[in-house]
Amino acid sequence: MKKETKRVTLRDAIKKELKNSEFKFRFEHEKAIGQIARIVRSARQRAGLTQAGLARRAGTSQVVIARLESGTDHRIPSLDLLQRIAQALHFQLMISFDMAA
């Protein structure tokens, strides 16, 4: 007799794990880093700038911009750095809090 195995989707597994407060904190932290990386990279490309060009305008180094855009640095960039990047790209930095579900 063949034993049936229950398939679990990634979405279901994450939903279950998000009930754990430590996992939820780490998950949201990584999600925020990825979102910042995508936003900065997209805005820089729309502005037609290289990483080095953005770095010069923002008063930082190309390495810092590359690390931020990679999304692999586990540190969330400072508000000061994000503000300088936003100004260099002629964007307004906006921060919001959304009510948790």
NUVEX-57070 format. One record per residue (C-alpha): residue in three letters; x, y, z. Coordinates in pm, whole numbers, plus 32768, in hexadecimal, padded with zeros to 4 digits. Layout:
! NUVEX-57070
ALAXYZ...
! end
This chain:
! NUVEX-57070
MET800080008000LYS808981547F9CLYS8093825A80AEGLU801083AF8048THR80E184DA80A7LYS8046862880E9ARG80CE873C800EVAL810F888780B4THR813589C27FE7LEU823E8AC2803AARG812A8BC0807DASP808A8AD6817DALA81D88A8A8222ILE822C8BFC8242LYS80D08C4982C6LYS81028B4383D4GLU82608BBE842CLEU81ED8D2A8440LYS81348CCC857FASN828B8CB78623SER82EB8E1B868CGLU84638DE78657PHE842E8D5884FBLYS83398E6F84A7PHE84328F7C8513ARG854B8EE38441PHE84648EAC8317GLU83EA9017831BHIS855090928349GLU85C78FD68213LYS849490448152ALA84DF91B381A4ILE8649918F8132GLY85D790F97FE8GLN84D6920B7FB0ILE85D6931E7FF3ALA86CA92757F04ARG85C992637DEBILE855293C97E1DVAL86AF94607E1FARG872493947CF3SER85EC93E97C2AALA85FB955C7C7FARG876F956D7C2BGLN873794C37ADCARG861195A77A89ALA86F196D07AD5GLY87F3964479E3LEU890496377AE9THR8A0F95387B2EGLN8A4994C17C90ALA8B81959B7C98GLY8ABD96C97C1DLEU89B3969D7D25ALA8ABC966A7E2EARG8B6897B37DD2ARG8A1E98707DE1ALA89BE97CE7F2CGLY8B1197FE7FCFTHR8B62968F7FF9SER8C2595837F43GLN8BC694A47E1DVAL8C0193777EFFVAL8AF493F27FEFILE89FA941E7ED2ALA8A5292C77E41ARG8A2892217F94LEU88DC92D07FCEGLU885892747E73SER88C3910A7E93GLY87D490D37FB4THR88CD8FE38051ASP894B90CD8161HIS887F90788295ARG889891D78320ILE877F92C782D3PRO8815940B824CSER8803953E8329LEU86F9964382F4ASP880F973C82B3LEU8896966C8192LEU873B96308103GLN86F197A68117ARG883597FC8060ILE87E696F97F53ALA868397807F2CGLN870498E57F0AALA880E98797E11LEU86FC97DC7D3CHIS860C99017D6FPHE851A98237E2CGLN846D985C7F77LEU84B2975A8085MET836D96EA8121ILE834A9601824ASER8202956E82BCPHE8170948583BDASP805B939A8355MET7F6F9301844FALA7FCA91918476ALA7EB8909F841A
! end
